Amino acid sequence: MLPARTLEFVIPVFNEADCLDALLERLLTFRAATPGAEVGFTFVNDGSTDGTWARLVELAGREPSLSLVDLSRNFGHQIAVTAGLDHVDADHVVIIDADLQDPPEVVAEMYRRALEGFDVVYARRNVRRGESAFKRLTAFGFYRLIRRLCGVPIPQDTGDFRLISRKVLRALSSMRERHRFLRGMVPWAGFRSAEVRYDRDARHAGETKYPLGKMVRFALDAIFSFSIAPLRAASLMGVALVTLGAAGGAYVLYLKLFTTRVVPGMTVILLSVILLGGMQIMMLGLIGEYIGRIFEESKRRPLYFINELRGARPARRASSSPEGVP
């Protein structure tokens, strides 16, 4: 008899104490309905301050299939997911958040598609319940903008909720950049993929962990990590301004040498100086974003540190990364 396939859930948590009981109940229900797989759950506590870790320890005491990774501080969602991926070794891995916006029951269909031979199964949203019109509109525009800028076939209307095979897991573990955008890294790696459509629910409890400021930073990380289009746009803007300036200079010189007309100047000069100065500062800031990321990557610091492990299975870590050492 062939050994059962292993299916591991990686669940980053940050101040989600009120969601954990309901989440675990639905995860265990899914496991009971999936007899052909050995299902486990790896929770990564990303520096929670609301008792999330204490509640996870209580749940792990009752349920041996739980593995717990406690990070030394809040490193951010993408790093927390990476820490979870570094500490699992399974035939298939599901990335899912703890707020129950992404229903665990959808994983049944995702797993079925994976058994058909797909290495990546994306969960694509039909609707986004419980979210403001502003957030839905900005998310709609973001996915289409990033797909156009990056040149990577990033699936539209998908988050980090997805199922990946062991091959994709190893590929992700070999990519150790600090400013991580997993939604772009997975399709960049390639591999055969499919999608499953679903309706996203409202949060079970608590508040969103992605307010406007974090959404903007996340979008900038995505753009600067996967595209040099902003730099090209700055270069084209510079060429356009030089061309415009040369044309204007030629016109003024013509008036000076061949006519008696005088170009009225103070307002035009002030506006030009303000406009050009502002654009130069903006372009320097743009270049600074790329240089700052180069600086941070050059330090080669570990992506995270672990405060405590409980019930964790033997970690499968990238050979060049010491992050898993507590």
Backbone bond lengths (Angstrom), bond angles and torsions (degrees), N, CA, C in turn:
res aa  C-N    CA-C-N  psi(-1)  N-CA   C-N-CA  omega(-1)  CA-C   N-CA-C  phi
1 M - - - 1.467 - - 1.523 109.64 -
2 L 1.344 116.52 134.01 1.449 120.47 178.64 1.531 110.36 -69.77
3 P 1.351 117.28 144.31 1.462 119.29 177.84 1.523 110.74 -65.62
4 A 1.328 115.31 151.06 1.464 119.87 179.77 1.524 109.80 -66.36
5 R 1.314 116.10 144.82 1.454 120.54 175.06 1.529 109.55 -69.46
6 T 1.307 115.05 148.98 1.459 119.82 178.77 1.530 109.23 -103.15
7 L 1.314 115.38 136.93 1.460 123.15 -179.47 1.524 107.92 -131.88
8 E 1.309 116.61 117.98 1.462 121.20 -175.61 1.526 109.83 -117.40
9 F 1.326 115.61 134.75 1.456 122.27 173.84 1.527 108.67 -95.17
10 V 1.331 117.29 130.63 1.465 122.86 172.57 1.524 106.89 -108.20
11 I 1.351 115.37 120.28 1.458 120.42 -170.91 1.526 109.45 -128.77
12 P 1.333 118.78 101.81 1.468 120.38 174.55 1.524 109.96 -75.40
13 V 1.317 116.68 139.10 1.462 120.37 -179.26 1.521 109.68 -133.03
14 F 1.310 115.61 136.21 1.455 122.66 174.46 1.526 107.71 -142.56
15 N 1.331 115.50 107.51 1.467 122.04 -179.51 1.529 111.59 54.70
16 E 1.329 115.84 53.56 1.465 121.83 -179.64 1.527 111.55 -120.76
17 A 1.327 117.77 32.30 1.462 121.07 -176.38 1.526 111.93 -57.57
18 D 1.334 117.26 -35.56 1.461 120.63 -176.48 1.527 113.10 -74.36
19 C 1.322 117.56 -12.67 1.464 120.85 -178.19 1.525 113.00 -100.05
20 L 1.324 117.94 -15.46 1.462 120.34 -166.37 1.523 113.33 -65.47
21 D 1.319 118.59 -42.37 1.472 120.27 -177.27 1.524 111.12 -64.01
22 A 1.336 115.75 -47.15 1.469 119.14 179.89 1.523 110.33 -65.18
23 L 1.325 117.32 -38.79 1.467 120.60 179.02 1.522 110.99 -62.56
24 L 1.326 116.78 -49.32 1.464 119.38 -177.99 1.524 111.24 -63.03
25 E 1.309 117.62 -37.51 1.468 120.25 178.67 1.525 110.62 -60.13
26 R 1.318 116.94 -43.32 1.464 119.77 -179.44 1.529 111.80 -73.21
27 L 1.326 116.88 -32.85 1.461 119.81 176.24 1.529 110.84 -65.63
28 L 1.322 116.70 -42.10 1.459 119.71 179.61 1.528 110.99 -68.39
29 T 1.327 116.70 -33.80 1.466 119.96 175.23 1.521 110.35 -63.78
30 F 1.334 116.34 -41.17 1.463 120.00 176.70 1.526 110.30 -62.35
31 R 1.328 117.59 -43.64 1.463 120.45 -179.31 1.520 111.19 -61.51
32 A 1.328 116.55 -41.25 1.465 119.83 179.95 1.523 111.54 -64.11
33 A 1.337 116.60 -28.77 1.461 120.77 -179.41 1.523 112.50 -89.51
34 T 1.350 117.01 4.03 1.468 121.35 -178.63 1.516 108.71 -126.06
35 P 1.329 117.90 71.29 1.467 120.23 -174.35 1.516 114.06 -70.36
36 G 1.312 118.13 -17.19 1.460 119.71 -176.29 1.514 114.44 -84.72
37 A 1.331 118.04 7.16 1.464 120.84 -177.42 1.521 110.04 -138.93
38 E 1.331 114.66 147.07 1.454 120.62 170.70 1.523 107.27 -87.84
39 V 1.328 116.90 110.33 1.454 122.40 -171.72 1.527 109.56 -103.81
40 G 1.309 116.49 129.13 1.455 122.27 176.61 1.515 110.74 -129.70
41 F 1.328 115.99 167.50 1.456 121.41 -174.39 1.530 109.55 -135.77
42 T 1.327 116.38 122.80 1.460 122.10 177.56 1.522 108.61 -113.08
43 F 1.326 115.71 113.88 1.457 122.28 177.84 1.523 108.82 -98.57
44 V 1.334 116.22 134.08 1.462 121.56 178.07 1.524 107.79 -116.05
45 N 1.326 116.81 111.43 1.455 121.66 178.95 1.524 109.54 -83.56
46 D 1.322 115.20 113.92 1.471 121.03 -173.42 1.531 110.52 -96.15
47 G 1.339 115.97 60.47 1.453 120.38 175.95 1.509 113.87 69.14
48 S 1.323 118.30 38.09 1.462 121.17 -179.76 1.525 111.33 -64.67
49 T 1.334 115.70 152.20 1.478 121.76 -179.62 1.522 112.54 -123.57
50 D 1.334 118.20 10.56 1.471 120.70 -173.18 1.523 113.31 -114.45
51 G 1.312 118.37 17.27 1.456 120.22 -178.38 1.513 113.89 90.91
52 T 1.319 117.59 9.82 1.459 121.02 179.79 1.527 111.56 -60.13
53 W 1.320 116.92 -44.74 1.466 119.74 -177.73 1.520 111.36 -63.92
54 A 1.312 117.46 -44.19 1.463 120.36 179.63 1.525 110.73 -60.91
55 R 1.325 116.88 -39.27 1.458 119.67 179.50 1.527 110.46 -69.23
56 L 1.312 117.85 -38.14 1.463 120.91 177.27 1.524 110.78 -62.09
57 V 1.323 116.65 -40.97 1.463 119.99 179.33 1.527 109.90 -62.81
58 E 1.339 117.05 -41.05 1.472 120.18 177.57 1.522 111.28 -61.74
59 L 1.318 116.58 -44.94 1.464 120.13 -179.08 1.521 111.34 -66.16
60 A 1.334 116.77 -38.61 1.462 120.33 179.35 1.519 111.34 -66.16
61 G 1.327 116.89 -28.75 1.456 119.92 176.96 1.511 112.63 -66.13
62 R 1.338 117.23 -25.46 1.461 121.52 179.84 1.525 112.63 -97.52
63 E 1.347 116.57 -25.02 1.454 120.40 -174.23 1.529 109.26 -124.42
64 P 1.338 117.67 104.48 1.473 120.68 -174.82 1.523 114.44 -68.65
65 S 1.328 118.74 -12.90 1.464 119.62 -179.52 1.525 112.73 -80.42
66 L 1.337 117.38 0.07 1.449 120.96 179.10 1.525 110.89 -89.60
67 S 1.320 116.28 131.12 1.459 122.99 170.48 1.525 107.49 -112.93
68 L 1.314 116.54 136.79 1.457 120.85 -175.46 1.522 110.61 -120.55
69 V 1.311 115.97 133.07 1.457 123.35 175.43 1.527 106.81 -123.65
70 D 1.322 116.66 118.22 1.461 121.83 -178.98 1.531 108.87 -107.15
71 L 1.328 117.45 110.10 1.454 121.12 179.47 1.528 110.38 -75.47
72 S 1.323 115.87 154.44 1.466 120.73 -174.13 1.518 112.76 -69.65
73 R 1.318 117.73 -21.82 1.464 122.73 176.69 1.517 108.17 -161.42
74 N 1.315 116.56 -176.96 1.457 120.98 177.06 1.527 109.31 -78.34
75 F 1.323 116.42 112.69 1.457 121.60 179.52 1.527 112.37 -103.66
76 G 1.300 118.02 -7.56 1.454 121.19 -179.02 1.515 112.45 103.80
77 H 1.325 114.42 156.77 1.463 121.14 -172.64 1.523 112.65 -58.84
78 Q 1.329 117.32 -47.16 1.462 120.04 -174.85 1.531 112.20 -66.68
79 I 1.325 116.56 -36.43 1.462 119.93 176.77 1.528 110.06 -70.34
80 A 1.333 117.38 -37.91 1.465 120.34 178.32 1.524 110.85 -62.73
81 V 1.321 116.81 -41.45 1.467 119.58 176.06 1.522 110.17 -62.01
82 T 1.331 116.01 -42.48 1.464 120.14 179.06 1.518 111.20 -60.33
83 A 1.333 117.45 -42.35 1.466 120.70 177.80 1.524 110.81 -59.98
84 G 1.324 116.81 -40.56 1.457 119.76 177.18 1.515 112.20 -64.39
85 L 1.331 116.31 -43.35 1.465 119.81 179.39 1.525 111.28 -64.38
86 D 1.334 117.06 -32.04 1.460 120.35 178.20 1.525 112.37 -69.16
87 H 1.332 117.85 -18.13 1.460 121.14 -173.97 1.517 113.24 -114.77
88 V 1.318 116.47 21.45 1.461 119.29 173.99 1.519 108.56 -128.18
89 D 1.297 115.20 154.79 1.462 121.94 174.82 1.522 106.43 -147.23
90 A 1.322 115.06 97.76 1.459 120.06 -173.96 1.521 109.17 -142.32
91 D 1.319 115.32 163.46 1.459 119.76 176.77 1.517 110.92 -64.08
92 H 1.329 116.12 -38.50 1.460 121.61 177.80 1.520 109.19 -138.77
93 V 1.326 115.51 145.96 1.466 121.68 -178.87 1.520 108.34 -129.78
94 V 1.319 115.47 134.58 1.462 122.28 176.48 1.523 108.54 -109.11
95 I 1.326 117.11 129.16 1.457 122.51 172.72 1.519 107.50 -100.34
96 I 1.318 116.10 122.88 1.465 120.13 -177.13 1.526 108.72 -148.89
97 D 1.329 116.78 143.63 1.458 121.10 177.56 1.523 110.21 -83.16
98 A 1.329 115.05 167.12 1.460 120.57 -173.52 1.518 113.82 -92.29
99 D 1.323 118.87 -4.70 1.467 120.82 -172.17 1.523 113.74 -84.61
100 L 1.342 117.28 -1.12 1.461 123.98 177.98 1.524 113.26 66.65
101 Q 1.329 117.19 16.62 1.458 117.86 169.39 1.528 110.56 -68.59
102 D 1.321 115.32 -33.00 1.461 121.10 175.88 1.528 108.14 -99.13
103 P 1.331 118.54 107.99 1.470 121.20 -173.49 1.524 112.15 -65.89
104 P 1.321 118.80 127.80 1.465 120.71 177.26 1.527 113.19 -59.58
105 E 1.336 116.49 -25.15 1.455 119.44 -178.54 1.530 112.50 -63.48
106 V 1.336 117.31 -24.61 1.463 121.01 178.98 1.526 111.04 -65.28
107 V 1.326 116.74 -23.71 1.462 120.81 -177.50 1.530 111.14 -61.95
108 A 1.327 118.00 -26.65 1.467 120.06 179.27 1.521 110.69 -59.01
109 E 1.332 116.88 -45.52 1.460 120.59 178.40 1.522 111.11 -70.49
110 M 1.331 116.93 -37.56 1.458 120.24 177.68 1.530 110.51 -62.34
111 Y 1.314 116.86 -42.29 1.462 121.39 -179.37 1.528 110.82 -66.83
112 R 1.331 116.03 -36.71 1.466 119.26 177.83 1.527 110.43 -62.44
113 R 1.357 116.88 -41.81 1.459 119.97 178.58 1.529 111.06 -67.02
114 A 1.341 116.43 -35.62 1.466 119.52 178.09 1.519 110.87 -63.66
115 L 1.322 117.39 -38.37 1.457 120.32 179.15 1.526 112.09 -68.48
116 E 1.332 116.71 -16.43 1.460 120.49 175.10 1.531 111.96 -78.04
117 G 1.337 115.98 -8.50 1.452 119.28 176.63 1.515 115.45 117.87
118 F 1.332 118.35 4.00 1.459 121.00 179.38 1.526 109.73 -84.00
119 D 1.335 115.41 135.15 1.461 120.69 179.94 1.523 112.62 -84.87
120 V 1.316 117.31 -24.38 1.462 122.28 177.63 1.518 108.03 -132.87
121 V 1.322 116.07 130.36 1.461 121.07 174.31 1.523 107.08 -124.50
122 Y 1.330 115.98 111.33 1.457 122.06 179.74 1.524 110.21 -85.80
123 A 1.305 116.04 145.93 1.465 121.21 171.47 1.527 107.21 -101.54
124 R 1.323 116.43 111.21 1.465 121.70 -176.49 1.529 110.23 -101.42
125 R 1.316 115.96 132.69 1.457 121.54 -172.80 1.526 111.60 -82.56
126 N 1.331 114.76 133.04 1.460 120.18 169.46 1.519 110.42 -84.25
127 V 1.327 115.51 -49.66 1.467 122.26 178.86 1.516 108.01 -134.17
128 R 1.356 115.46 161.69 1.465 121.96 -179.92 1.520 107.40 -126.78
129 R 1.318 116.49 88.11 1.455 120.42 -177.49 1.529 110.91 -71.55
130 G 1.342 115.23 148.71 1.451 120.59 174.19 1.512 114.65 77.13
131 E 1.326 118.37 10.53 1.459 121.40 179.85 1.519 109.73 -115.94
132 S 1.322 115.41 148.68 1.456 120.91 -177.54 1.525 110.96 -69.12
133 A 1.336 114.98 159.68 1.458 119.60 177.49 1.524 110.41 -62.49
134 F 1.332 116.86 -34.57 1.468 120.38 178.92 1.517 111.04 -63.01
135 K 1.335 116.70 -44.47 1.463 119.38 -178.83 1.521 111.01 -67.57
136 R 1.317 116.81 -39.39 1.474 119.21 178.39 1.521 110.91 -64.73
137 L 1.342 116.41 -40.26 1.462 120.11 -179.14 1.524 110.97 -67.82
138 T 1.341 117.66 -44.72 1.463 119.81 -179.25 1.525 110.89 -67.08
139 A 1.334 117.49 -37.12 1.465 119.92 177.40 1.529 110.49 -64.63
140 F 1.325 116.42 -41.15 1.469 120.73 178.52 1.526 110.29 -59.63
141 G 1.345 116.31 -46.74 1.455 119.55 -179.57 1.519 112.72 -69.51
142 F 1.341 116.85 -36.19 1.462 120.61 -176.88 1.522 111.70 -62.49
143 Y 1.312 117.67 -48.11 1.461 120.23 -176.21 1.529 111.39 -63.53
144 R 1.312 116.65 -36.15 1.459 119.24 179.76 1.525 111.32 -75.71
145 L 1.331 116.87 -35.75 1.466 120.10 177.44 1.525 110.82 -66.97
146 I 1.332 117.30 -46.77 1.461 120.39 -176.14 1.522 110.47 -66.95
147 R 1.304 117.64 -33.41 1.469 120.06 178.13 1.526 110.52 -66.26
148 R 1.342 116.83 -39.01 1.456 121.09 -179.76 1.526 111.24 -71.94
149 L 1.337 116.95 -40.06 1.463 120.60 -176.49 1.524 112.66 -73.40
150 C 1.318 116.54 -39.34 1.458 119.97 -167.77 1.525 113.77 -85.21
151 G 1.300 117.64 -24.44 1.454 118.45 -176.25 1.513 113.06 71.51
152 V 1.336 117.03 13.44 1.468 122.34 176.76 1.526 107.47 -109.33
153 P 1.324 118.83 134.21 1.472 120.32 -176.61 1.530 112.35 -73.25
154 I 1.332 116.44 68.62 1.456 121.72 -179.92 1.526 108.45 -73.65
155 P 1.326 118.82 121.26 1.466 120.55 -179.69 1.522 111.18 -59.66
156 Q 1.305 116.27 134.68 1.454 120.82 -179.24 1.520 110.95 -76.73
157 D 1.343 114.83 147.70 1.467 122.44 174.93 1.525 112.20 60.91
158 T 1.331 116.24 35.72 1.463 120.44 174.57 1.521 108.74 -123.73
159 G 1.326 116.25 149.36 1.447 121.21 174.07 1.516 109.84 -107.39
160 D 1.319 116.12 -144.63 1.461 120.10 177.67 1.527 111.98 -86.89
161 F 1.322 118.13 -6.75 1.451 122.93 179.68 1.525 108.90 -68.75
162 R 1.335 115.30 107.06 1.457 120.36 -177.52 1.515 110.05 -162.93
163 L 1.312 116.31 166.10 1.462 123.17 175.96 1.523 107.58 -117.71
164 I 1.329 116.19 133.72 1.458 120.84 -179.39 1.526 109.55 -128.13
165 S 1.312 115.72 155.18 1.453 121.06 178.64 1.525 110.36 -88.47
166 R 1.312 116.02 174.88 1.460 120.71 179.08 1.528 111.23 -61.41
167 K 1.338 117.36 -35.86 1.465 120.05 179.09 1.523 111.27 -61.59
168 V 1.324 116.82 -43.93 1.462 120.65 179.65 1.523 110.03 -69.40
169 L 1.317 117.24 -36.73 1.459 121.13 177.28 1.524 110.76 -57.95
170 R 1.324 116.89 -45.16 1.459 120.01 179.54 1.526 111.35 -67.82
171 A 1.332 116.54 -36.76 1.465 119.52 178.42 1.523 110.87 -63.25
172 L 1.324 117.27 -43.73 1.462 120.44 179.23 1.522 111.16 -64.73
173 S 1.312 116.87 -36.87 1.461 120.24 -178.70 1.523 112.10 -67.47
174 S 1.328 117.18 -21.65 1.460 119.87 179.11 1.525 112.23 -82.56
175 M 1.322 117.29 -11.71 1.469 121.85 -179.64 1.524 108.29 -101.25
176 R 1.336 117.28 110.49 1.458 121.16 -170.79 1.527 113.22 -113.65
177 E 1.335 118.80 24.69 1.451 118.13 179.04 1.525 111.04 -64.56
178 R 1.329 115.24 151.09 1.465 121.22 -174.70 1.518 112.00 -77.43
179 H 1.326 117.01 -45.76 1.466 120.67 -179.64 1.522 107.30 -85.31
180 R 1.306 115.31 90.71 1.454 121.13 -168.91 1.529 110.82 -96.01
181 F 1.311 114.36 137.97 1.461 122.31 174.55 1.517 106.23 -133.04
182 L 1.331 114.99 85.47 1.465 120.85 -172.70 1.523 111.97 -61.13
183 R 1.312 116.68 -29.31 1.461 119.59 -179.65 1.522 111.40 -66.78
184 G 1.324 116.86 -20.60 1.459 120.51 174.24 1.513 112.57 -98.78
185 M 1.339 117.04 -31.49 1.459 120.58 -177.60 1.528 111.73 -65.93
186 V 1.328 116.72 -37.86 1.465 119.51 -178.26 1.531 111.32 -65.35
187 P 1.341 119.65 -52.69 1.468 117.45 177.87 1.521 113.39 -66.87
188 W 1.346 118.11 -28.73 1.461 120.14 177.06 1.527 110.39 -62.14
189 A 1.335 117.01 -36.31 1.464 120.76 -179.56 1.525 111.85 -68.15
190 G 1.310 116.66 -20.83 1.458 119.60 179.43 1.517 111.33 92.02
191 F 1.307 117.61 -140.86 1.463 126.41 -178.40 1.533 110.79 74.62
192 R 1.303 113.51 156.27 1.464 121.67 -175.20 1.526 109.93 -72.36
193 S 1.325 116.49 131.50 1.457 119.86 -174.11 1.516 111.74 -133.27
194 A 1.323 114.52 159.59 1.463 122.55 176.41 1.519 107.39 -145.34
195 E 1.314 116.83 171.28 1.459 120.51 178.93 1.516 110.62 -129.99
196 V 1.311 114.93 154.67 1.456 123.64 174.05 1.522 107.10 -127.70
197 R 1.319 117.55 129.07 1.459 121.27 -179.20 1.525 109.64 -88.32
198 Y 1.335 115.67 144.94 1.459 120.52 178.66 1.516 109.92 -157.07
199 D 1.328 115.61 165.03 1.459 122.16 176.22 1.521 108.79 -100.41
200 R 1.330 116.46 123.29 1.459 120.68 -178.88 1.517 109.63 -80.80
201 D 1.324 116.53 133.98 1.460 122.09 -178.06 1.521 110.98 -89.03
202 A 1.320 115.12 169.65 1.460 121.00 171.47 1.522 109.18 -74.60
203 R 1.312 116.84 161.64 1.462 120.84 177.32 1.518 110.65 -57.82
204 H 1.334 116.09 142.09 1.460 120.25 176.66 1.523 111.30 -68.39
205 A 1.329 116.71 -40.02 1.466 121.84 -179.67 1.522 108.51 -162.86
206 G 1.320 115.90 162.74 1.455 120.34 175.42 1.521 113.08 81.06
207 E 1.323 114.66 -171.83 1.458 121.92 -176.64 1.522 110.35 -112.78
208 T 1.329 114.97 158.72 1.457 119.93 179.53 1.523 110.68 -61.05
209 K 1.318 115.70 143.58 1.473 121.29 177.19 1.526 111.07 -96.39
210 Y 1.343 115.25 8.10 1.462 119.60 177.70 1.526 109.94 -125.94
211 P 1.344 117.85 73.33 1.462 119.55 172.16 1.523 110.73 -67.94
212 L 1.327 116.00 179.54 1.462 120.51 -172.55 1.523 112.28 -57.28
213 G 1.348 117.20 -43.59 1.463 119.78 -178.41 1.513 112.58 -59.83
214 K 1.330 117.39 -44.68 1.459 120.69 178.87 1.521 111.53 -67.86
215 M 1.330 116.57 -35.00 1.461 119.50 177.84 1.520 110.65 -62.57
216 V 1.343 116.48 -41.51 1.456 120.26 179.73 1.529 110.49 -65.04
217 R 1.348 116.82 -45.19 1.473 119.88 179.54 1.523 110.87 -62.91
218 F 1.319 116.16 -39.24 1.462 120.36 179.20 1.528 110.37 -63.56
219 A 1.337 116.20 -42.29 1.465 119.90 178.97 1.524 110.87 -64.60
220 L 1.336 117.32 -40.36 1.465 120.24 179.14 1.524 110.84 -65.68
221 D 1.337 116.96 -40.89 1.466 119.60 176.58 1.521 110.72 -59.38
222 A 1.322 115.73 -41.46 1.469 119.37 179.97 1.520 110.72 -62.55
223 I 1.326 116.76 -45.96 1.464 120.35 -176.36 1.522 110.91 -68.53
224 F 1.340 116.73 -49.04 1.460 119.77 -175.04 1.531 112.19 -72.64
225 S 1.325 117.65 -22.47 1.458 120.11 179.31 1.520 112.74 -81.85
226 F 1.328 116.93 -24.62 1.454 119.24 -171.50 1.525 114.33 -122.90
227 S 1.326 117.81 1.74 1.454 117.88 -175.34 1.521 111.19 -149.79
228 I 1.335 115.21 142.59 1.461 120.75 169.57 1.529 109.70 -106.84
229 A 1.325 116.91 16.22 1.462 120.85 179.50 1.526 112.18 -57.86
230 P 1.357 120.31 -39.36 1.475 118.44 177.48 1.525 113.04 -59.53
231 L 1.331 117.22 -38.13 1.463 119.56 178.06 1.529 110.80 -66.60
232 R 1.305 116.52 -40.31 1.456 119.51 177.98 1.525 110.73 -65.74
233 A 1.325 116.46 -38.20 1.455 119.47 177.70 1.521 110.79 -64.13
234 A 1.350 116.93 -39.68 1.462 120.40 177.44 1.523 110.84 -63.40
235 S 1.338 117.26 -40.07 1.465 120.32 178.21 1.526 111.03 -64.23
236 L 1.320 116.98 -44.71 1.459 120.33 178.81 1.516 111.33 -63.71
237 M 1.335 116.48 -37.80 1.453 119.76 177.45 1.524 110.93 -64.21
238 G 1.339 115.55 -39.63 1.461 119.51 177.38 1.517 111.64 -62.74
239 V 1.333 116.74 -43.34 1.470 120.72 178.25 1.530 110.37 -62.27
240 A 1.334 116.43 -41.86 1.462 119.85 -179.86 1.521 111.03 -64.19
241 L 1.338 117.01 -41.15 1.458 119.90 179.84 1.523 111.84 -67.72
242 V 1.335 117.01 -39.87 1.468 119.88 177.41 1.524 109.90 -62.81
243 T 1.324 116.29 -42.93 1.470 120.01 179.10 1.521 110.81 -62.63
244 L 1.338 115.80 -44.66 1.460 119.81 179.02 1.518 111.13 -63.89
245 G 1.350 115.78 -41.51 1.465 119.36 179.08 1.519 111.97 -64.89
246 A 1.325 116.77 -40.58 1.461 120.15 178.72 1.523 111.09 -63.90
247 A 1.323 116.49 -41.18 1.466 119.92 178.50 1.523 110.68 -65.04
248 G 1.336 116.04 -43.08 1.460 119.25 178.14 1.515 112.07 -64.24
249 G 1.342 116.32 -41.14 1.462 119.71 178.48 1.515 112.18 -63.13
250 A 1.330 116.51 -40.66 1.462 120.43 178.71 1.525 110.75 -63.92
251 Y 1.341 115.80 -37.84 1.466 119.77 179.73 1.525 110.76 -66.71
252 V 1.316 116.59 -44.55 1.465 120.34 179.60 1.526 110.48 -64.04
253 L 1.329 117.07 -41.83 1.465 120.63 178.90 1.528 110.79 -63.55
254 Y 1.307 116.60 -39.46 1.472 120.26 176.83 1.518 111.25 -60.76
255 L 1.330 117.22 -45.37 1.462 120.47 179.25 1.522 111.27 -62.72
256 K 1.331 115.75 -38.65 1.458 120.25 -178.33 1.529 111.99 -67.53
257 L 1.322 117.97 -40.21 1.463 121.49 -172.83 1.520 113.39 -89.09
258 F 1.312 117.92 -31.23 1.460 119.44 -168.78 1.533 114.14 -119.89
259 T 1.333 117.49 -1.54 1.463 119.42 178.32 1.517 109.11 -136.59
260 T 1.298 113.86 172.37 1.475 119.48 176.27 1.523 111.42 -101.93
261 R 1.314 117.03 4.22 1.467 120.78 -179.71 1.522 110.00 -75.32
262 V 1.312 115.69 150.42 1.461 122.45 178.73 1.521 108.46 -119.54
263 V 1.317 115.14 134.52 1.475 119.39 178.99 1.518 108.52 -78.95
264 P 1.346 118.73 115.08 1.468 119.85 176.27 1.518 108.79 -65.26
265 G 1.358 116.44 130.69 1.436 113.55 -159.27 1.486 120.61 -122.48
266 M 1.328 124.03 -31.81 1.458 121.13 -163.66 1.525 112.20 -61.57
267 T 1.310 117.77 -46.17 1.467 120.23 -177.82 1.522 111.32 -63.84
268 V 1.338 115.56 -44.22 1.462 119.64 179.95 1.516 110.66 -63.50
269 I 1.329 116.49 -41.79 1.463 120.07 -179.37 1.522 111.04 -63.95
270 L 1.329 117.02 -45.29 1.473 120.07 -179.28 1.525 111.35 -62.80
271 L 1.330 115.95 -45.49 1.460 119.12 -179.83 1.525 110.69 -63.29
272 S 1.327 116.45 -39.66 1.468 120.00 179.88 1.523 110.93 -64.44
273 V 1.345 116.14 -43.56 1.466 120.09 -179.82 1.521 110.59 -63.26
274 I 1.340 116.39 -44.76 1.462 119.98 -179.94 1.527 110.74 -63.03
275 L 1.339 116.61 -45.47 1.463 120.89 -178.60 1.523 110.95 -63.12
276 L 1.322 116.73 -49.58 1.457 119.83 -177.27 1.522 111.41 -67.72
277 G 1.337 117.09 -39.28 1.463 119.59 177.61 1.517 112.11 -62.09
278 G 1.328 116.33 -43.68 1.461 119.87 178.26 1.509 112.45 -63.47
279 M 1.333 116.74 -40.41 1.462 119.65 179.63 1.522 111.10 -67.93
280 Q 1.323 117.60 -36.14 1.460 120.12 177.92 1.528 111.19 -65.00
281 I 1.331 116.01 -43.23 1.465 119.66 178.22 1.525 110.20 -63.22
282 M 1.328 116.31 -41.75 1.467 119.65 178.96 1.527 110.86 -61.46
283 M 1.317 116.91 -43.34 1.462 120.19 -179.73 1.524 111.35 -66.97
284 L 1.336 117.29 -37.87 1.462 119.85 176.05 1.528 110.85 -63.36
285 G 1.325 116.03 -40.40 1.461 119.30 176.28 1.510 112.18 -62.89
286 L 1.323 116.12 -39.39 1.467 120.72 177.79 1.527 110.97 -62.30
287 I 1.318 115.58 -47.09 1.466 119.43 177.50 1.524 110.16 -62.98
288 G 1.343 116.35 -37.52 1.464 120.58 178.93 1.522 112.99 -62.17
289 E 1.336 117.38 -34.16 1.465 120.11 177.30 1.527 110.63 -61.05
290 Y 1.317 116.83 -43.66 1.459 120.01 178.79 1.529 111.26 -68.93
291 I 1.332 116.65 -42.37 1.464 119.54 179.68 1.524 110.66 -64.06
292 G 1.341 116.93 -40.34 1.457 120.10 178.38 1.513 112.46 -60.38
293 R 1.317 116.58 -39.17 1.463 119.79 178.08 1.527 111.12 -69.12
294 I 1.327 116.99 -37.15 1.460 119.61 175.45 1.524 109.89 -62.57
295 F 1.321 117.39 -42.05 1.459 122.24 179.26 1.526 111.50 -61.12
296 E 1.317 116.05 -45.79 1.465 119.36 -178.77 1.522 111.34 -67.17
297 E 1.321 117.59 -38.81 1.459 119.66 178.51 1.525 111.34 -68.14
298 S 1.336 117.23 -33.54 1.464 120.64 -176.38 1.526 112.53 -67.59
299 K 1.333 117.43 -22.55 1.469 120.13 179.97 1.522 111.77 -73.19
300 R 1.341 116.64 -23.95 1.468 122.74 175.68 1.528 111.97 54.90
301 R 1.306 116.55 39.40 1.457 119.96 173.92 1.529 109.69 -73.92
302 P 1.326 117.75 154.30 1.470 119.58 174.58 1.525 110.62 -58.19
303 L 1.308 116.52 149.38 1.455 119.89 -179.56 1.518 111.71 -68.69
304 Y 1.332 117.44 -28.42 1.465 121.08 -176.18 1.519 108.60 -161.06
305 F 1.333 115.84 166.60 1.454 122.67 170.48 1.520 108.83 -126.99
306 I 1.315 114.99 149.10 1.464 120.98 -176.52 1.520 109.69 -105.87
307 N 1.313 114.17 131.19 1.456 120.19 176.82 1.524 111.48 -85.17
308 E 1.326 116.08 -39.57 1.467 119.30 -175.26 1.522 110.01 -160.36
309 L 1.329 115.23 145.43 1.459 122.68 173.00 1.515 108.67 -120.18
310 R 1.308 116.45 138.62 1.466 121.01 176.31 1.526 109.10 -135.40
311 G 1.308 114.73 122.16 1.461 119.96 176.20 1.504 114.43 65.46
312 A 1.318 117.53 14.10 1.470 119.63 -177.13 1.517 110.82 -72.69
313 R 1.308 115.42 137.10 1.458 120.40 173.73 1.527 109.08 -72.06
314 P 1.316 118.91 162.96 1.467 120.28 -179.05 1.520 111.12 -52.55
315 A 1.324 115.78 129.14 1.457 120.98 -173.38 1.518 110.81 -75.60
316 R 1.328 115.85 141.31 1.443 122.62 172.00 1.520 105.87 -107.77
317 R 1.317 116.45 100.12 1.451 121.17 -172.89 1.517 110.50 -108.96
318 A 1.328 115.17 156.22 1.460 119.45 172.54 1.514 108.93 -64.44
319 S 1.322 116.81 140.03 1.459 120.22 -172.87 1.504 112.71 -63.82
320 S 1.331 117.80 -24.79 1.457 120.69 -176.80 1.514 113.58 -97.42
321 S 1.320 118.27 7.87 1.453 119.68 -173.32 1.526 110.57 -122.19
322 P 1.353 118.76 125.53 1.459 122.15 179.41 1.516 112.07 -92.53
323 E 1.350 117.97 12.65 1.445 119.35 -169.80 1.517 113.55 -61.56
324 G 1.338 117.61 -29.32 1.446 118.96 -174.20 1.512 113.90 -77.05
325 V 1.316 118.64 -4.75 1.458 120.34 -177.46 1.508 109.23 -80.58
326 P 1.361 120.07 119.57 1.446 120.70 -178.31 1.518 111.63 -70.55
